[in-house]
Amino acid sequence: MAESPKSGRPGPLTDLKVLDLAGPIGAYCGKLLADLGADVVRIEPPGGDPMRDIGPFFDDDPEPEKSLYWWHFNTSKRGITLDLENPEGLEIFKRLVQWADIGIETFTPGYLDKLGLNFQTIHVLNPEFILTSITPFGQTGPYSQFKGPDIIGQAMGGMIQVVGFPDRPPYLIGTEMGFWSVSVFAANATMLAVTSRDFTGEGQHIDASMQRAMTLGIGNAMPTYDVEGHVLHRGEIFARGRGGVRTVFRCKDGYVFYIAAAAGTSMEAIRDLLTENGLGDEFDPRWLDPTLLRQQGVDKDRFEVLVEKFFLLHTRMELLEMSFSRTPPVFAVPTGTAQDVVESPQSAARGFIVTLEHPELDESIQYPGAPYILPKSPWRLSRRAPLIGEHNSEVFQEALQIDEAELSLLMQDGVV
């Protein structure tokens, strides 16, 4: 079960302090560490981070404190404001480096160098400090200075080439899969660097590339090219050596995803299901050999027409129940919406949906929880995303002993 936000049990990373300067490409990295208990301090420029301008917005009110995008990626973090391009702000940041364990940044390679904050300088300030840089193409190479929204990672990492239908153009995954993938890899690398530091006493600079992260997600496409010299296209990445029917079908109230003759099921299973529902006479016995359906042609088309005819008679949940209540199962699963996930009995049983209070709005908001359970050192959402400069007094006093009078002057000068 998910841990309550008010639980007193510490998370596994409660001894780590993190400075989070990341934009959208790396915001999830900091969230992963924060939800595991690290003290992640989100640093924004005075006035707020541009990420706050990304919608949708609570009550359709485009205010910087109401961005659902900001809320999602900054749970469990504290928030301060600081202008790194102000000389006094830069000095304050250097002091924070001496206080913290980890920094996460997504600036174009070379930007920190121009500020006098390259890793060598940081290492002198705090030899144990770990700097995690997350960029579209990495810190080096001919593409290192290129800008890169998520679609660039999906395209140049090879992902959209293998996603979609064979007779259509390359297909973009509808979520920011490139951003999330590189953030997950970066978080993993950061924790490996923490483990290394425990043995060596030395921090290191982690260089995470979205392009490389996405390339690792295209399955057997790379070894297929390396070994066979064949470039996999849409529809091939799962079909080669397996059943060729793997696609989305319409049903009575939406769509189901159906896999024929995959490991754990059989063509006999779909034949029996169709027979029990009055369609057995239309099932060609030759289809029991799935190799017949691996090729484009009349048999594959006829089989898919029959399967969809059956699916259209039933709802997504009816198909799920009848498909997985038999042995072996038929792999027909609903294409779930966000509403389906929130209302799913499986999500409820696992405590996946977590409620956080937003006292400034007098509202309680539901958030997705963790994909895993750590019973002894729980993952949890400890607080909603910070308001602009919400923890300035708290963090600057705790970390740097800056009192209210000094902080007030810094605010007047636009430093924080």
C-alpha positions in Angstrom: 0.0 0.0 0.0 1.1 3.6 -0.6 2.4 5.4 2.5 0.3 8.3 3.9 1.8 11.7 3.4 1.6 12.1 7.2 3.4 8.9 8.0 6.4 9.4 10.2 8.5 6.6 8.8 11.5 8.0 6.9 12.1 7.3 3.2 15.4 5.7 2.1 17.0 8.9 0.9 16.3 11.2 3.9 20.0 11.8 4.5 20.5 13.5 1.0 20.1 17.2 0.2 19.5 18.0 -3.5 19.6 21.3 -5.4 17.1 21.1 -8.3 17.7 23.5 -11.2 16.1 21.3 -13.8 13.8 22.2 -16.6 11.1 19.9 -18.0 13.6 17.4 -19.4 14.9 16.6 -15.9 12.2 17.6 -13.4 11.1 14.0 -12.9 14.6 13.1 -11.7 14.3 15.4 -8.8 10.7 14.3 -8.1 11.9 10.6 -7.9 14.5 11.5 -5.3 12.1 13.8 -3.3 9.4 11.2 -3.1 11.9 8.8 -1.7 12.7 11.2 1.1 15.6 13.3 -0.2 15.4 17.0 0.8 15.1 18.4 -2.7 15.2 22.2 -2.9 13.7 23.5 -6.1 15.6 26.6 -7.1 13.6 29.1 -9.4 14.5 32.5 -10.7 12.7 35.3 -8.8 9.2 35.5 -10.1 9.0 31.8 -10.8 10.1 29.1 -13.2 8.9 29.1 -16.8 7.6 25.5 -16.2 4.8 27.1 -14.2 3.4 28.5 -17.6 2.8 24.9 -18.9 -0.9 23.9 -18.7 -3.4 22.6 -18.1 -4.3 24.8 -15.1 -6.5 24.3 -12.0 -9.9 25.7 -12.8 -8.6 26.7 -16.2 -7.0 29.7 -14.5 -3.5 30.3 -16.1 -1.8 31.4 -12.9 1.8 30.3 -12.1 0.6 28.7 -8.9 -2.0 26.6 -10.6 -0.1 24.7 -13.3 -0.9 21.0 -13.0 2.3 20.3 -14.9 4.3 22.1 -12.2 2.3 20.3 -9.4 3.0 16.8 -10.8 6.7 17.2 -11.2 7.5 19.0 -8.0 5.8 17.0 -5.3 7.7 16.6 -2.0 10.1 19.4 -2.8 10.9 22.6 -1.0 11.1 25.8 -3.1 13.3 28.9 -3.1 14.1 31.7 -5.5 17.6 32.7 -6.5 19.1 34.6 -9.5 22.2 32.7 -10.5 23.2 35.4 -12.9 23.4 38.0 -10.1 26.9 38.0 -8.6 25.5 37.9 -5.1 23.1 35.1 -6.1 25.9 33.1 -7.6 27.9 33.3 -4.3 24.8 32.2 -2.4 24.5 29.2 -4.7 28.1 28.3 -4.2 27.4 28.2 -0.4 24.4 26.0 -1.1 26.7 23.6 -3.0 28.8 23.3 0.1 25.7 22.4 2.1 24.1 19.9 -0.4 25.0 16.5 -1.7 23.6 16.6 -5.2 22.7 19.1 -7.9 20.4 18.5 -10.9 20.7 20.8 -13.9 19.5 20.9 -17.6 21.2 24.0 -19.0 22.7 24.0 -22.4 26.3 22.6 -22.1 28.7 25.5 -21.4 26.1 27.7 -19.5 27.5 26.8 -16.1 31.0 27.3 -17.3 30.1 30.9 -18.3 28.9 31.5 -14.7 32.1 30.1 -13.3 30.3 26.9 -12.1 31.9 24.1 -14.1 32.3 20.8 -12.3 35.9 21.4 -11.5 35.0 24.6 -9.6 32.1 22.8 -7.8 34.4 19.9 -6.9 36.8 22.4 -5.2 33.9 23.8 -3.2 32.6 20.4 -2.2 34.6 17.4 -3.2 31.7 15.1 -2.4 29.1 16.9 -4.5 27.5 15.0 -7.3 26.3 17.1 -10.3 23.8 15.4 -12.6 23.4 17.1 -16.0 20.5 16.1 -18.2 20.4 17.4 -21.8 19.0 16.3 -25.1 22.3 15.0 -26.5 24.8 15.1 -23.7 27.7 17.4 -22.8 29.9 16.5 -25.7 29.6 15.7 -29.4 28.5 17.6 -32.5 24.9 17.8 -31.3 25.6 18.9 -27.7 24.5 22.5 -28.3 21.2 21.6 -30.0 17.9 22.4 -28.3 15.7 19.3 -27.8 12.1 19.1 -26.8 10.7 15.7 -26.1 9.8 14.9 -29.7 13.5 15.4 -30.7 14.5 12.6 -28.3 11.8 10.3 -29.6 12.7 11.0 -33.2 16.5 11.0 -33.0 16.6 8.2 -30.5 14.9 5.9 -33.0 11.6 5.5 -31.1 9.0 7.0 -33.4 10.5 4.9 -36.3 9.2 1.7 -34.7 5.9 3.0 -33.1 2.6 3.0 -35.0 1.2 1.1 -38.0 3.2 -0.2 -41.0 1.1 1.7 -43.5 1.4 5.1 -41.7 4.1 7.6 -41.0 6.2 7.4 -37.8 4.1 7.9 -34.7 4.9 10.2 -31.7 4.2 8.7 -28.3 1.7 11.1 -26.8 3.5 11.6 -23.5 6.9 13.1 -22.8 8.5 9.7 -22.9 11.9 11.2 -23.8 12.0 13.5 -20.8 10.8 10.8 -18.4 13.1 8.1 -19.7 16.3 10.2 -19.3 15.1 11.5 -15.9 14.8 7.9 -14.7 18.2 6.9 -16.0 19.7 10.1 -14.5 18.1 9.3 -11.1 19.5 5.8 -11.2 23.0 7.1 -12.2 22.8 9.6 -9.4 22.2 6.9 -6.8 25.0 4.8 -8.2 27.2 7.9 -7.8 26.1 8.2 -4.2 27.1 4.6 -3.6 30.4 5.2 -5.2 31.0 8.2 -3.1 30.4 6.1 0.0 33.5 4.1 -0.9 35.7 6.8 -2.5 34.6 10.0 -0.7 34.5 11.7 -4.2 31.6 13.1 -6.1 31.3 13.0 -9.9 29.7 14.6 -12.9 26.9 12.6 -14.4 26.2 13.3 -18.1 22.7 12.0 -19.1 21.6 12.1 -22.8 17.9 11.9 -23.8 18.9 10.6 -27.2 20.8 7.7 -25.7 18.1 7.0 -23.1 15.4 6.7 -25.9 17.7 4.5 -28.0 17.8 2.0 -25.1 14.0 1.9 -25.2 13.6 0.6 -28.8 13.9 -3.1 -27.9 15.6 -5.4 -30.3 15.9 -2.8 -33.1 19.6 -2.1 -32.4 20.8 -5.7 -32.2 18.7 -6.6 -35.2 20.5 -4.0 -37.3 23.9 -4.9 -35.8 23.5 -8.7 -36.4 21.2 -8.9 -39.5 21.8 -5.5 -41.1 18.0 -5.0 -41.1 16.3 -1.8 -40.0 13.1 -2.6 -38.1 10.1 -0.5 -39.1 6.7 0.0 -37.6 4.9 -3.3 -36.9 8.1 -5.3 -37.1 9.7 -4.9 -33.7 7.4 -7.4 -32.1 6.4 -9.4 -35.2 9.7 -10.8 -36.2 9.8 -14.4 -34.8 6.3 -13.9 -33.1 2.7 -13.8 -34.0 2.1 -10.9 -36.5 -1.3 -9.9 -35.0 -0.5 -7.3 -32.4 -2.7 -4.2 -32.7 -5.5 -2.1 -31.3 -9.1 -3.1 -32.0 -12.4 -1.3 -31.5 -14.8 -2.7 -28.9 -18.2 -1.6 -27.6 -17.0 1.3 -25.5 -13.6 2.1 -26.8 -10.5 0.0 -27.7 -8.7 -3.1 -26.6 -5.1 -4.1 -27.2 -4.9 -7.7 -28.4 -1.9 -9.9 -28.8 -2.3 -13.2 -30.7 -0.1 -16.3 -30.0 2.2 -14.5 -27.5 4.0 -16.3 -24.8 1.5 -17.5 -22.2 -1.4 -17.7 -24.6 -2.3 -19.7 -27.7 -4.4 -19.6 -30.9 -6.5 -22.4 -29.3 -7.5 -19.9 -26.6 -9.0 -17.3 -28.9 -10.6 -20.1 -31.0 -12.4 -21.5 -27.8 -13.4 -18.0 -26.7 -15.0 -17.3 -30.1 -16.7 -20.7 -30.2 -18.2 -20.1 -26.7 -19.7 -16.8 -28.1 -21.2 -18.3 -31.3 -18.4 -17.4 -33.7 -16.5 -20.6 -33.8 -17.8 -21.5 -37.3 -16.0 -18.5 -38.7 -12.6 -19.4 -37.2 -10.4 -21.1 -39.8 -8.6 -24.1 -38.3 -5.5 -23.2 -40.3 -5.1 -20.2 -38.1 -4.0 -22.5 -35.2 -0.6 -22.2 -36.9 0.3 -18.6 -36.0 3.0 -18.5 -38.7 0.2 -18.1 -41.2 -0.7 -14.8 -39.5 2.8 -13.4 -39.5 2.6 -12.3 -43.1 0.4 -9.6 -44.5 -2.4 -11.2 -46.6 -5.9 -12.5 -46.8 -5.7 -14.8 -43.8 -4.4 -12.1 -41.5 -7.0 -9.7 -42.7 -9.8 -12.2 -42.3 -8.7 -13.1 -38.8 -8.5 -9.5 -37.7 -12.0 -8.8 -39.1 -13.4 -11.7 -37.1 -11.7 -10.7 -33.9 -13.0 -7.1 -34.1 -16.5 -8.4 -34.9 -16.4 -10.2 -31.5 -14.8 -7.3 -29.6 -17.5 -4.9 -30.8 -20.1 -7.0 -29.0 -18.5 -6.3 -25.6 -17.2 -3.6 -23.4 -13.5 -3.3 -22.5 -14.0 -4.6 -18.9 -16.2 -7.5 -20.2 -13.4 -8.5 -22.5 -10.8 -8.2 -19.8 -12.8 -10.4 -17.5 -13.6 -13.1 -20.0 -10.1 -13.1 -21.5 -8.2 -13.5 -18.3 -10.6 -15.7 -16.4 -9.6 -18.7 -18.7 -6.5 -20.8 -18.9 -4.5 -20.0 -21.0 -5.7 -16.4 -21.1 -6.5 -14.4 -24.2 -4.4 -11.3 -24.2 -7.1 -8.7 -24.8 -6.7 -5.7 -22.5 -8.4 -2.3 -22.2 -6.7 0.8 -23.5 -7.2 2.6 -20.3 -7.7 6.3 -19.8 -6.5 8.4 -16.9 -10.1 8.1 -15.5 -9.9 4.3 -15.8 -6.6 4.3 -13.9 -7.9 6.5 -11.1 -11.1 4.4 -10.7 -9.5 1.0 -11.2 -10.1 -1.5 -8.4 -6.5 -2.6 -8.9 -5.2 0.9 -8.2 -7.4 1.1 -5.2 -6.2 -2.2 -3.8 -2.6 -1.1 -4.2 -3.2 2.4 -2.8 -1.8 3.9 -5.9 -3.8 7.1 -5.9 -2.6 9.5 -3.2 -4.4 12.6 -2.0 -2.5 15.8 -1.1 -3.9 18.9 0.5 -3.5 22.3 -1.2 -4.5 24.6 1.6 -4.0 27.8 -0.4 -6.8 26.5 -2.7 -8.8 24.8 0.1 -8.7 21.7 -2.1 -7.5 18.1 -2.0 -5.9 16.9 -5.2 -5.3 13.3 -6.2 -1.8 12.2 -7.5 -0.4 9.0 -8.9 1.7 7.1 -6.5 4.8 4.9 -6.9 5.0 1.8 -9.1 6.7 -0.1 -6.2 6.3 -0.6 -2.5 9.1 -0.2 0.0 7.6 -1.4 3.3 10.5 -0.6 5.6 11.5 2.8 4.1 8.4 4.0 2.2 8.1 6.1 -0.9 5.5 8.8 -0.3 4.3 12.2 -1.5 5.2 14.3 1.6 3.9 17.7 0.3 2.4 19.4 -2.7 4.6 21.4 -5.1 6.1 24.6 -3.6 4.7 28.0 -4.2 7.1 30.6 -5.6 9.7 31.3 -2.9 7.6 29.4 -0.3 10.6 28.1 1.7 13.1 31.0 1.2 13.2 31.9 4.9 13.3 28.2 6.0 16.0 27.0 3.6 18.3 30.1 3.7 18.2 30.2 7.5 18.7 26.4 7.9 21.4 26.0 5.3 23.2 29.4 5.3 22.1 31.2 8.5 20.7 34.1 6.5 18.3 35.9 8.8 15.1 37.7 7.9 16.7 41.1 7.8 19.4 40.0 5.3 16.8 38.0 3.3 14.7 41.1 3.0 17.6 43.1 1.5 18.3 40.3 -0.9 14.7 40.4 -2.0 14.8 44.1 -2.5 17.9 43.7 -4.7 16.3 41.0 -6.8 18.7 38.4 -5.7 16.0 36.1 -4.4 
